[in-house]
């Protein structure tokens, strides 16, 4: 009972904070426009960069990283103190941050794809996991210019890297598997476009209005 009660205490603030969307906030208050009305309509960092450029993208990344790291550290601290399960607490809280980012209660449950949040979670969990997934993301994106493909592969490596590095046990693996499945599910449309050769390639040039 105590375990599930502690999960609730860690999961609720993680989900709520996860719903704080850096792209929406920055586009509305810095550019006086809603990112969801431009480009692909996705309120994420990639679409924001394509529409508004790199200036505001730094603020978007900062907001999404901070709103992720805080509840992940809280979850780790709670579970570490009570059950000596720091890694699980961080991984579980991380999943709920991603859930809040993807399905935010503040924006009608229509959010981003959780890639930036997932990347920040890995850095807090273990730098080696972050190196594996971020490395895969950067290499695949650089070679193909498909951000979505890099994100999908990087996400799929979450539970794999956990096993390879022998970190944690089944609870941690389950949490990382949920994070990976969430990223893949959120890229369902991208996967279809990749299969049909219709996916947009990333460019450092800002997209014109």
N, CA, C and O of each residue as an XYZ file, in Angstrom:
836
protein
N       0.833     -1.206      0.000
C       0.000      0.000      0.000
C       0.869      1.258      0.000
O       0.602      2.218     -0.722
N       1.915      1.227      0.828
C       2.804      2.382      0.915
C       3.486      2.646     -0.423
O       3.699      3.796     -0.808
N       3.833      1.543     -1.140
C       4.505      1.666     -2.425
C       3.636      2.430     -3.423
O       4.105      3.370     -4.065
N       2.374      2.029     -3.553
C       1.478      2.664     -4.515
C       1.094      4.084     -4.095
O       0.867      4.950     -4.941
N       1.023      4.313     -2.791
C       0.752      5.667     -2.308
C       1.915      6.592     -2.651
O       1.713      7.744     -3.036
N       3.121      6.081     -2.508
C       4.303      6.880     -2.847
C       4.371      7.123     -4.356
O       4.788      8.193     -4.799
N       3.961      6.132     -5.135
C       3.905      6.311     -6.586
C       2.971      7.454     -6.944
O       3.268      8.266     -7.821
N       1.837      7.507     -6.252
C       0.862      8.571     -6.505
C       1.443      9.935     -6.153
O       1.264     10.905     -6.890
N       2.135     10.000     -5.030
C       2.742     11.260     -4.584
C       3.784     11.750     -5.584
O       3.911     12.953     -5.812
N       4.524     10.828     -6.178
C       5.555     11.205     -7.148
C       4.975     11.422     -8.541
O       5.435     12.294     -9.278
N       3.964     10.627     -8.902
C       3.434     10.662    -10.266
C       2.601     11.898    -10.559
O       2.688     12.449    -11.657
N       1.794     12.347     -9.602
C       0.893     13.482     -9.843
C       1.654     14.767    -10.171
O       1.372     15.385    -11.198
N       2.615     15.195     -9.332
C       3.358     16.413     -9.701
C       4.189     16.229    -10.964
O       4.410     17.187    -11.705
N       4.658     14.992    -11.220
C       5.426     14.739    -12.442
C       4.540     14.947    -13.664
O       4.956     15.568    -14.643
N       3.325     14.429    -13.603
C       2.401     14.590    -14.732
C       2.022     16.058    -14.931
O       2.009     16.554    -16.058
N       1.716     16.745    -13.836
C       1.303     18.147    -13.922
C       2.422     19.007    -14.487
O       2.192     19.803    -15.398
N       3.629     18.855    -13.959
C       4.763     19.634    -14.463
C       5.105     19.245    -15.899
O       5.546     20.083    -16.686
N       4.901     17.979    -16.235
C       5.151     17.533    -17.594
C       4.279     18.248    -18.602
O       4.653     18.390    -19.767
N       3.104     18.705    -18.155
C       2.184     19.411    -19.034
C       2.584     20.840    -19.338
O       1.973     21.488    -20.187
N       3.614     21.343    -18.648
C       4.128     22.689    -18.937
C       4.928     22.606    -20.237
O       6.003     22.008    -20.268
N       4.413     23.197    -21.296
C       5.014     23.046    -22.620
C       5.837     24.271    -23.006
O       5.302     25.367    -23.175
N       7.143     24.068    -23.141
C       8.036     25.177    -23.460
C       7.754     25.816    -24.798
O       7.856     27.035    -24.933
N       7.399     25.011    -25.801
C       7.145     25.540    -27.143
C       5.896     26.420    -27.176
O       5.886     27.471    -27.816
N       4.847     25.986    -26.484
C       3.606     26.762    -26.459
C       3.806     28.061    -25.692
O       3.393     29.129    -26.144
N       4.444     27.964    -24.528
C       4.676     29.147    -23.696
C       5.547     30.166    -24.436
O       5.217     31.351    -24.475
N       6.647     29.712    -25.016
C       7.560     30.619    -25.704
C       6.923     31.246    -26.934
O       7.077     32.443    -27.173
N       6.210     30.442    -27.714
C       5.587     30.985    -28.929
C       4.519     32.019    -28.594
O       4.390     33.028    -29.288
N       3.755     31.772    -27.537
C       2.669     32.685    -27.167
C       3.176     33.974    -26.553
O       2.697     35.055    -26.894
N       4.147     33.870    -25.644
C       4.559     35.053    -24.886
C       5.762     35.773    -25.498
O       5.975     36.955    -25.226
N       6.545     35.079    -26.315
C       7.693     35.724    -26.934
C       7.380     36.175    -28.356
O       7.813     37.243    -28.789
N       6.626     35.352    -29.076
C       6.324     35.662    -30.475
C       4.861     36.030    -30.719
O       4.475     36.371    -31.837
N       4.045     35.957    -29.652
C       2.624     36.319    -29.744
C       1.865     35.453    -30.760
O       0.863     35.884    -31.332
N       2.348     34.250    -30.969
C       1.683     33.303    -31.854
C       1.725     31.913    -31.217
O       2.572     31.632    -30.370
N       0.803     31.054    -31.634
C       0.710     29.708    -31.071
C       1.372     28.721    -32.023
O       0.948     28.577    -33.170
N       2.413     28.042    -31.548
C       3.154     27.107    -32.384
C       2.239     26.033    -32.972
O       2.537     25.481    -34.031
N       1.141     25.736    -32.304
C       0.228     24.694    -32.785
C      -0.504     25.095    -34.054
O      -1.151     24.263    -34.689
N      -0.405     26.369    -34.429
C      -1.057     26.862    -35.642
C      -0.093     26.936    -36.825
O      -0.475     27.379    -37.909
N       1.159     26.504    -36.622
C       2.168     26.628    -37.677
C       2.902     25.306    -37.898
O       2.932     24.434    -37.030
N       3.490     25.190    -39.087
C       4.275     23.997    -39.406
C       3.436     22.734    -39.324
O       2.338     22.657    -39.875
N       3.981     21.742    -38.619
C       3.277     20.469    -38.462
C       2.184     20.543    -37.408
O       1.357     19.638    -37.294
N       2.184     21.637    -36.631
C       1.206     21.772    -35.556
C       1.647     21.117    -34.264
O       0.971     21.247    -33.244
N       2.759     20.419    -34.289
C       3.245     19.749    -33.084
C       3.957     20.747    -32.162
O       4.877     21.436    -32.604
N       3.550     20.836    -30.896
C       4.179     21.776    -29.967
C       5.475     21.228    -29.374
O       5.603     21.070    -28.160
N       6.424     20.944    -30.250
C       7.705     20.407    -29.814
C       8.852     21.248    -30.316
O       8.651     22.203    -31.067
N      10.056     20.896    -29.903
C      11.238     21.699    -30.215
C      11.543     21.734    -31.716
O      11.893     22.787    -32.251
N      11.413     20.595    -32.396
C      11.748     20.548    -33.826
C      10.853     21.472    -34.643
O      11.339     22.253    -35.461
N       9.548     21.381    -34.420
C       8.620     22.233    -35.154
C       8.824     23.702    -34.787
O       8.725     24.581    -35.643
N       9.108     23.960    -33.520
C       9.362     25.333    -33.078
C      10.568     25.904    -33.812
O      10.527     27.035    -34.296
N      11.638     25.124    -33.896
C      12.850     25.596    -34.571
C      12.577     25.877    -36.046
O      13.056     26.869    -36.594
N      11.807     25.000    -36.682
C      11.505     25.176    -38.094
C      10.705     26.453    -38.347
O      10.860     27.095    -39.386
N       9.858     26.811    -37.401
C       8.969     27.963    -37.584
C       9.607     29.267    -37.100
O       9.594     30.265    -37.820
N      10.164     29.265    -35.890
C      10.636     30.508    -35.274
C      12.152     30.671    -35.246
O      12.648     31.765    -34.975
N      12.891     29.605    -35.522
C      14.342     29.729    -35.516
C      14.971     29.377    -34.182
O      14.289     28.927    -33.261
N      16.288     29.586    -34.082
C      17.045     29.106    -32.926
C      16.937     29.999    -31.696
O      17.183     29.540    -30.580
N      16.574     31.265    -31.881
C      16.523     32.184    -30.743
C      15.641     31.680    -29.613
O      16.105     31.504    -28.487
N      14.384     31.451    -29.910
C      13.452     30.981    -28.895
C      13.614     29.519    -28.575
O      13.159     29.064    -27.525
N      14.260     28.756    -29.468
C      14.426     27.317    -29.254
C      15.227     27.025    -27.992
O      14.999     26.017    -27.323
N      16.167     27.912    -27.670
C      16.966     27.740    -26.452
C      16.076     27.822    -25.225
O      16.232     27.038    -24.289
N      15.143     28.764    -25.224
C      14.214     28.914    -24.098
C      13.278     27.722    -24.010
O      12.969     27.252    -22.915
N      12.827     27.230    -25.153
C      11.959     26.047    -25.184
C      12.668     24.863    -24.524
O      12.097     24.183    -23.671
N      13.914     24.627    -24.927
C      14.691     23.516    -24.376
C      14.899     23.688    -22.872
O      14.799     22.724    -22.113
N      15.190     24.916    -22.444
C      15.431     25.177    -21.022
C      14.190     24.879    -20.187
O      14.289     24.260    -19.127
N      13.028     25.313    -20.658
C      11.773     25.066    -19.938
C      11.485     23.574    -19.860
O      11.146     23.061    -18.793
N      11.618     22.874    -20.989
C      11.303     21.445    -21.026
C      12.279     20.617    -20.191
O      11.896     19.599    -19.615
N      13.530     21.049    -20.127
C      14.509     20.329    -19.311
C      14.239     20.544    -17.826
O      14.250     19.591    -17.047
N      13.996     21.792    -17.431
C      13.757     22.099    -16.020
C      12.485     21.445    -15.502
O      12.460     20.921    -14.388
N      11.421     21.474    -16.314
C      10.160     20.879    -15.862
C      10.256     19.355    -15.784
O       9.410     18.708    -15.166
N      11.289     18.780    -16.412
C      11.509     17.339    -16.368
C      12.405     16.938    -15.208
O      12.094     16.009    -14.463
N      13.505     17.637    -15.062
C      14.510     17.267    -14.063
C      13.964     17.354    -12.639
O      14.244     16.478    -11.821
N      13.192     18.394    -12.330
C      12.708     18.592    -10.963
C      11.867     17.416    -10.454
O      12.194     16.867     -9.402
N      10.798     17.004    -11.149
C      10.004     15.877    -10.646
C      10.736     14.541    -10.698
O      10.459     13.657     -9.888
N      11.668     14.379    -11.640
C      12.444     13.139    -11.708
C      13.335     13.012    -10.482
O      13.437     11.934     -9.896
N      13.974     14.096    -10.097
C      14.799     14.086     -8.885
C      13.947     13.865     -7.643
O      14.358     13.168     -6.715
N      12.755     14.464     -7.628
C      11.843     14.275     -6.488
C      11.440     12.810     -6.370
O      11.465     12.242     -5.278
N      11.066     12.194     -7.501
C      10.678     10.783     -7.471
C      11.809      9.897     -6.998
O      11.590      8.956     -6.236
N      13.022     10.196     -7.446
C      14.180      9.425     -7.012
C      14.448      9.584     -5.529
O      14.788      8.622     -4.839
N      14.291     10.806     -5.044
C      14.531     11.071     -3.624
C      13.509     10.348     -2.746
O      13.873      9.755     -1.731
N      12.241     10.394     -3.131
C      11.183      9.739     -2.348
C      11.385      8.232     -2.281
O      11.368      7.646     -1.199
N      11.575      7.609     -3.431
C      11.727      6.158     -3.457
C      13.071      5.714     -2.898
O      13.185      4.613     -2.359
N      14.076      6.551     -3.019
C      15.362      6.214     -2.439
C      15.311      6.240     -0.920
O      15.905      5.395     -0.252
N      14.600      7.211     -0.389
C      14.516      7.375      1.068
C      13.670      6.281      1.714
O      14.006      5.796      2.795
N      12.577      5.890      1.063
C      11.630      4.937      1.662
C      11.954      3.494      1.301
O      11.896      2.615      2.161
N      12.296      3.237      0.031
C      12.484      1.851     -0.418
C      13.890      1.556     -0.961
O      14.148      0.437     -1.407
N      14.794      2.530     -0.931
C      16.121      2.367     -1.514
C      16.014      1.990     -2.986
O      16.739      1.121     -3.470
N      15.090      2.661     -3.699
C      14.857      2.411     -5.124
C      14.931      3.734     -5.889
O      13.987      4.125     -6.575
N      16.062      4.406     -5.756
C      16.231      5.720     -6.367
C      16.055      5.676     -7.885
O      15.361      6.514     -8.460
N      16.685      4.698     -8.525
C      16.622      4.615     -9.980
C      15.190      4.386    -10.462
O      14.760      4.994    -11.442
N      14.461      3.522     -9.785
C      13.063      3.289    -10.171
C      12.236      4.544     -9.981
O      11.421      4.890    -10.837
N      12.442      5.233     -8.855
C      11.692      6.458     -8.585
C      11.904      7.500     -9.671
O      10.962      8.178    -10.082
N      13.136      7.625    -10.133
C      13.431      8.583    -11.204
C      12.821      8.143    -12.533
O      12.249      8.955    -13.259
N      12.947      6.846    -12.846
C      12.412      6.330    -14.106
C      10.889      6.424    -14.138
O      10.309      6.809    -15.153
N      10.246      6.076    -13.035
C       8.790      6.127    -12.964
C       8.292      7.563    -13.077
O       7.356      7.841    -13.827
N       8.913      8.471    -12.339
C       8.522      9.876    -12.421
C       8.775     10.411    -13.824
O       8.001     11.222    -14.334
N       9.861      9.954    -14.448
C      10.159     10.371    -15.808
C       9.070      9.974    -16.782
O       8.711     10.752    -17.667
N       8.539      8.771    -16.629
C       7.450      8.329    -17.504
C       6.240      9.233    -17.363
O       5.606      9.579    -18.360
N       5.912      9.618    -16.145
C       4.740     10.472    -15.943
C       4.980     11.903    -16.417
O       4.038     12.590    -16.813
N       6.230     12.354    -16.380
C       6.547     13.649    -16.987
C       6.286     13.582    -18.487
O       5.678     14.487    -19.058
N       6.748     12.507    -19.123
C       6.518     12.335    -20.550
C       5.028     12.231    -20.862
O       4.554     12.773    -21.860
N       4.301     11.535    -20.003
C       2.857     11.393    -20.193
C       2.179     12.758    -20.133
O       1.288     13.057    -20.928
N       2.617     13.587    -19.174
C       2.074     14.933    -19.070
C       2.448     15.806    -20.248
O       1.658     16.642    -20.686
N       3.651     15.612    -20.759
C       4.100     16.386    -21.925
C       3.303     16.003    -23.173
O       2.928     16.862    -23.972
N       3.053     14.718    -23.326
C       2.332     14.232    -24.509
C       0.830     14.484    -24.425
O       0.177     14.764    -25.431
N       0.293     14.382    -23.213
C      -1.151     14.556    -23.019
C      -1.407     15.540    -21.874
O      -1.875     15.144    -20.806
N      -1.100     16.823    -22.099
C      -1.195     17.823    -21.026
C      -2.629     18.219    -20.699
O      -3.430     18.495    -21.592
N      -2.936     18.243    -19.430
C      -4.283     18.631    -19.003
C      -4.539     20.107    -19.299
O      -5.691     20.519    -19.439
N      -3.472     20.910    -19.396
C      -3.620     22.351    -19.635
C      -4.018     22.675    -21.075
O      -4.593     23.733    -21.333
N      -3.722     21.785    -22.002
C      -3.923     22.088    -23.424
C      -4.814     21.061    -24.116
O      -4.572     20.687    -25.263
N      -5.841     20.614    -23.410
C      -6.789     19.679    -24.007
C      -6.171     18.340    -24.353
O      -6.605     17.683    -25.299
N      -5.154     17.924    -23.592
C      -4.481     16.635    -23.766
C      -3.812     16.494    -25.140
O      -3.610     15.382    -25.629
N      -3.476     17.618    -25.747
C      -2.771     17.614    -27.028
C      -1.409     18.257    -26.841
O      -1.294     19.482    -26.784
N      -0.387     17.438    -26.746
C       0.951     17.952    -26.475
C       1.982     17.491    -27.479
O       1.653     17.133    -28.610
N       3.245     17.503    -27.053
C       4.340     17.126    -27.931
C       4.578     15.630    -27.948
O       3.694     14.839    -27.617
N       5.789     15.253    -28.339
C       6.107     13.832    -28.485
C       7.060     13.314    -27.418
O       7.422     12.137    -27.427
N       7.468     14.180    -26.503
C       8.230     13.740    -25.346
C       9.709     13.491    -25.562
O      10.367     12.930    -24.687
N      10.254     13.894    -26.711
C      11.648     13.585    -27.021
C      12.609     14.360    -26.122
O      13.521     13.776    -25.536
N      12.408     15.671    -26.012
C      13.293     16.471    -25.170
C      13.206     16.044    -23.707
O      14.217     15.974    -23.007
N      11.978     15.758    -23.255
C      11.797     15.294    -21.878
C      12.518     13.973    -21.662
O      13.174     13.778    -20.638
N      12.398     13.070    -22.620
C      13.058     11.767    -22.505
C      14.566     11.916    -22.444
O      15.231     11.227    -21.670
N      15.111     12.817    -23.260
C      16.551     13.043    -23.246
C      17.043     13.563    -21.911
O      18.112     13.174    -21.440
N      16.253     14.454    -21.294
C      16.624     14.993    -19.986
C      16.531     13.924    -18.903
O      17.347     13.891    -17.982
N      15.535     13.053    -19.017
C      15.363     11.967    -18.049
C      16.598     11.066    -18.045
O      17.090     10.686    -16.983
N      17.092     10.730    -19.224
C      18.243      9.835    -19.329
C      19.483     10.424    -18.676
O      20.256      9.709    -18.039
N      19.670     11.727    -18.836
C      20.839     12.380    -18.238
C      20.795     12.256    -16.714
O      21.828     12.070    -16.071
N      19.592     12.362    -16.143
C      19.442     12.229    -14.692
C      19.607     10.776    -14.258
O      20.185     10.505    -13.206
N      19.101      9.838    -15.063
C      19.165      8.420    -14.706
C      20.601      7.897    -14.714
O      21.095      7.409    -13.698
N      21.266      8.002    -15.864
C      22.636      7.498    -15.985
C      23.264      8.079    -17.246
O      22.696      7.964    -18.333
N      24.408      8.691    -17.111
C      25.033      9.361    -18.257
C      25.358      8.392    -19.382
O      25.406      8.792    -20.545
N      25.582      7.115    -19.052
C      25.887      6.136    -20.094
C      24.648      5.816    -20.929
O      24.747      5.643    -22.144
N      23.486      5.736    -20.285
C      22.241      5.546    -21.024
C      21.992      6.737    -21.935
O      21.578      6.587    -23.085
N      22.252      7.928    -21.395
C      22.076      9.151    -22.188
C      23.016      9.150    -23.392
O      22.629      9.549    -24.489
N      24.247      8.701    -23.182
C      25.236      8.675    -24.258
C      24.795      7.731    -25.379
O      24.951      8.053    -26.557
N      24.252      6.579    -25.022
C      23.813      5.597    -26.017
C      22.648      6.136    -26.832
O      22.684      6.112    -28.062
N      21.611      6.622    -26.149
C      20.418      7.080    -26.860
C      20.652      8.400    -27.595
O      20.243      8.554    -28.745
N      21.309      9.346    -26.930
C      21.608     10.617    -27.586
C      22.557     10.408    -28.762
O      22.425     11.054    -29.801
N      23.518      9.494    -28.585
C      24.447      9.200    -29.670
C      23.731      8.630    -30.881
O      23.996      9.030    -32.014
N      22.818      7.690    -30.636
C      22.043      7.094    -31.725
C      21.185      8.152    -32.405
O      21.085      8.195    -33.631
N      20.568      9.004    -31.590
C      19.714     10.063    -32.129
C      20.509     11.005    -33.039
O      20.078     11.312    -34.150
N      21.665     11.457    -32.562
C      22.482     12.412    -33.318
C      23.011     11.785    -34.603
O      22.960     12.407    -35.664
N      23.519     10.556    -34.515
C      24.095      9.902    -35.691
C      23.038      9.650    -36.759
O      23.243      9.966    -37.931
N      21.895      9.076    -36.347
C      20.838      8.759    -37.310
C      20.273     10.032    -37.930
O      20.035     10.088    -39.136
N      20.059     11.052    -37.103
C      19.527     12.314    -37.622
C      20.512     12.975    -38.582
O      20.113     13.506    -39.618
N      21.799     12.941    -38.236
C      22.823     13.546    -39.099
C      22.932     12.822    -40.438
O      23.111     13.458    -41.477
N      22.823     11.501    -40.416
C      22.970     10.718    -41.645
C      21.733     10.777    -42.539
O      21.843     10.810    -43.765
N      20.553     10.789    -41.912
C      19.308     10.727    -42.694
C      18.570     12.051    -42.768
O      17.761     12.268    -43.671
N      18.854     12.955    -41.800
C      18.149     14.235    -41.642
C      16.686     14.026    -41.256
O      15.863     14.929    -41.407
N      16.367     12.828    -40.756
C      15.031     12.556    -40.232
C      15.100     12.592    -38.701
O      15.574     11.641    -38.079
N      14.632     13.680    -38.100
C      14.638     13.799    -36.644
C      13.773     12.709    -36.022
O      14.126     12.135    -34.991
N      12.646     12.431    -36.651
C      11.724     11.429    -36.119
C      12.378     10.051    -36.052
O      12.196      9.326    -35.074
N      13.129      9.688    -37.076
C      13.787      8.379    -37.092
C      14.831      8.289    -35.984
O      14.951      7.263    -35.314
N      15.582      9.368    -35.796
C      16.560      9.392    -34.718
C      15.902      9.276    -33.359
O      16.407      8.586    -32.473
N      14.760      9.963    -33.192
C      14.036      9.929    -31.921
C      13.470      8.538    -31.637
O      13.522      8.060    -30.504
N      12.936      7.904    -32.657
C      12.361      6.561    -32.492
C      13.434      5.558    -32.099
O      13.240      4.766    -31.177
N      14.561      5.590    -32.794
C      15.647      4.668    -32.479
C      16.224      4.957    -31.098
O      16.467      4.037    -30.317
N      16.440      6.231    -30.799
C      16.961      6.597    -29.479
C      16.036      6.155    -28.369
O      16.493      5.677    -27.331
N      14.730      6.312    -28.576
C      13.751      5.885    -27.586
C      13.718      4.382    -27.418
O      13.605      3.884    -26.297
N      13.815      3.647    -28.523
C      13.784      2.188    -28.470
C      14.964      1.626    -27.689
O      14.899      0.509    -27.175
N      16.044      2.401    -27.601
C      17.242      1.938    -26.903
C      17.163      2.116    -25.387
O      18.051      1.652    -24.672
N      16.126      2.774    -24.885
C      16.022      2.993    -23.433
C      16.123      1.681    -22.654
O      17.056      1.514    -21.868
N      15.184      0.742    -22.852
C      15.259     -0.504    -22.079
C      16.461     -1.356    -22.460
O      16.993     -2.094    -21.630
N      16.891     -1.254    -23.725
C      18.040     -2.040    -24.182
C      19.307     -1.618    -23.443
O      20.065     -2.462    -22.966
N      19.530     -0.309    -23.352
C      20.731      0.190    -22.667
C      20.690     -0.132    -21.181
O      21.729     -0.358    -20.560
N      19.488     -0.153    -20.611
C      19.349     -0.495    -19.188
C      19.848     -1.917    -18.940
O      20.535     -2.183    -17.954
N      19.489     -2.829    -19.854
C      19.919     -4.222    -19.727
C      21.417     -4.348    -19.980
O      22.125     -5.021    -19.230
N      21.896     -3.701    -21.036
C      23.317     -3.804    -21.385
C      24.215     -3.292    -20.264
O      25.286     -3.844    -20.013
N      23.769     -2.234    -19.596
C      24.568     -1.632    -18.522
C      24.301     -2.270    -17.165
O      24.921     -1.920    -16.161
N      23.355     -3.223    -17.158
C      22.999     -3.941    -15.928
C      22.585     -2.986    -14.811
O      23.068     -3.062    -13.682
N      21.680     -2.095    -15.168
C      21.168     -1.131    -14.198
C      19.772     -1.564    -13.742
O      18.891     -1.797    -14.570
N      19.578     -1.668    -12.452
C      18.257     -1.970    -11.935
C      17.796     -3.383    -12.258
O      18.585     -4.252    -12.632
N      16.460     -3.587    -12.098
C      15.857     -4.891    -12.346
C      14.541     -4.684    -13.099
O      14.408     -3.731    -13.867
N      13.566     -5.579    -12.880
C      12.336     -5.506    -13.666
C      11.576     -4.185    -13.504
O      11.122     -3.650    -14.515
N      11.407     -3.622    -12.293
C      10.660     -2.358    -12.178
C      11.257     -1.237    -13.028
O      10.528     -0.504    -13.696
N      12.581     -1.108    -13.000
C      13.238     -0.071    -13.800
C      13.088     -0.357    -15.297
O      12.857      0.549    -16.098
N      13.224     -1.642    -15.656
C      13.066     -2.028    -17.060
C      11.660     -1.706    -17.543
O      11.482     -1.191    -18.647
N      10.652     -2.011    -16.713
C       9.256     -1.748    -17.087
C       9.021     -0.260    -17.306
O       8.337      0.130    -18.253
N       9.583      0.573    -16.435
C       9.414      2.024    -16.567
C      10.068      2.532    -17.849
O       9.491      3.363    -18.551
N      11.261      2.043    -18.156
C      11.957      2.457    -19.374
C      11.268      1.936    -20.629
O      11.259      2.602    -21.664
N      10.693      0.746    -20.531
C       9.951      0.192    -21.664
C       8.717      1.041    -21.956
O       8.389      1.278    -23.118
N       8.038      1.496    -20.914
C       6.873      2.364    -21.089
C       7.277      3.683    -21.755
O       6.566      4.187    -22.623
N       8.414      4.235    -21.347
C       8.909      5.474    -21.955
C       9.190      5.264    -23.440
O       8.844      6.103    -24.272
N       9.825      4.130    -23.766
C      10.160      3.826    -25.162
C       8.900      3.653    -26.001
O       8.807      4.189    -27.105
N       7.927      2.903    -25.477
C       6.680      2.662    -26.204
C       5.899      3.952    -26.411
O       5.251      4.130    -27.442
N       5.958      4.858    -25.428
C       5.253      6.131    -25.549
C       5.849      6.968    -26.674
O       5.111      7.556    -27.464
N       7.174      7.026    -26.753
C       7.827      7.789    -27.822
C       7.478      7.201    -29.188
O       7.153      7.934    -30.122
N       7.548      5.880    -29.296
C       7.241      5.233    -30.577
C       5.786      5.479    -30.963
O       5.493      5.777    -32.120
N       4.877      5.356    -30.001
C       3.452      5.566    -30.283
C       3.176      6.997    -30.715
O       2.339      7.231    -31.587
N       3.875      7.957    -30.114
C       3.668      9.358    -30.462
C       4.220      9.696    -31.852
O       3.889     10.735    -32.423
N       5.045      8.828    -32.376
C       5.592      9.038    -33.718
C       4.903      8.161    -34.762
O       5.462      7.889    -35.825
N       3.706      7.730    -34.452
C       2.983      6.854    -35.376
C       2.822      7.489    -36.757
O       3.059      6.838    -37.775
N       2.419      8.760    -36.790
C       2.267      9.460    -38.060
C       3.586      9.587    -38.799
O       3.633      9.453    -40.021
N       4.661      9.846    -38.058
C       5.990      9.958    -38.680
C       6.422      8.624    -39.284
O       7.032      8.581    -40.353
N       6.098      7.546    -38.590
C       6.463      6.215    -39.087
C       5.757      5.942    -40.411
O       6.359      5.416    -41.346
N       4.484      6.302    -40.483
C       3.737      6.112    -41.733
C       4.365      6.928    -42.863
O       4.519      6.439    -43.982
N       4.726      8.184    -42.557
C       5.329      9.037    -43.591
C       6.705      8.546    -43.993
O       7.085      8.659    -45.159
N       7.456      8.004    -43.048
C       8.769      7.446    -43.370
C       8.634      6.251    -44.317
O       9.406      6.109    -45.265
N       7.662      5.412    -44.052
C       7.429      4.232    -44.893
C       7.062      4.632    -46.316
O       7.478      3.990    -47.281
N       6.274      5.705    -46.433
C       5.818      6.155    -47.752
C       6.729      7.211    -48.376
O       6.426      7.741    -49.445
N       7.845      7.518    -47.707
C       8.794      8.486    -48.247
C       8.276      9.909    -48.245
O       8.658     10.705    -49.102
N       7.407     10.248    -47.293
C       6.787     11.568    -47.250
C       7.217     12.387    -46.046
O       6.727     13.500    -45.854
N       8.120     11.861    -45.233
C       8.543     12.566    -44.019
C       9.450     13.747    -44.362
O      10.316     13.638    -45.231
N       9.250     14.874    -43.678
C      10.069     16.064    -43.904
C      11.457     15.874    -43.299
O      11.599     15.320    -42.209
N      12.470     16.337    -44.014
C      13.833     16.260    -43.510
C      14.182     17.540    -42.759
O      13.694     18.625    -43.079
N      15.031     17.386    -41.762
C      15.425     18.526    -40.944
C      16.382     19.427    -41.708
O      17.250     18.950    -42.439
N      16.218     20.730    -41.532
C      17.103     21.702    -42.135
C      17.405     22.785    -41.116
O      16.538     23.153    -40.323
N      18.635     23.300    -41.129
C      18.996     24.365    -40.201
C      18.407     25.706    -40.625
O      18.451     26.681    -39.876
N      17.859     25.740    -41.830
C      17.238     26.970    -42.285
C      15.828     27.072    -41.747
O      15.079     26.095    -41.750
N      15.470     28.251    -41.288
C      14.136     28.497    -40.756
C      13.112     28.458    -41.863
O      13.324     29.020    -42.938
N      11.980     27.782    -41.598
C      10.915     27.701    -42.591
C      10.197     29.037    -42.710
O       9.861     29.649    -41.696
N       9.960     29.494    -43.924
C       9.259     30.748    -44.140
C       7.778     30.613    -43.809
O       7.195     29.537    -43.937
N       7.170     31.744    -43.374
C       5.744     31.731    -43.058
C       4.952     31.460    -44.332
O       3.722     31.406    -44.295
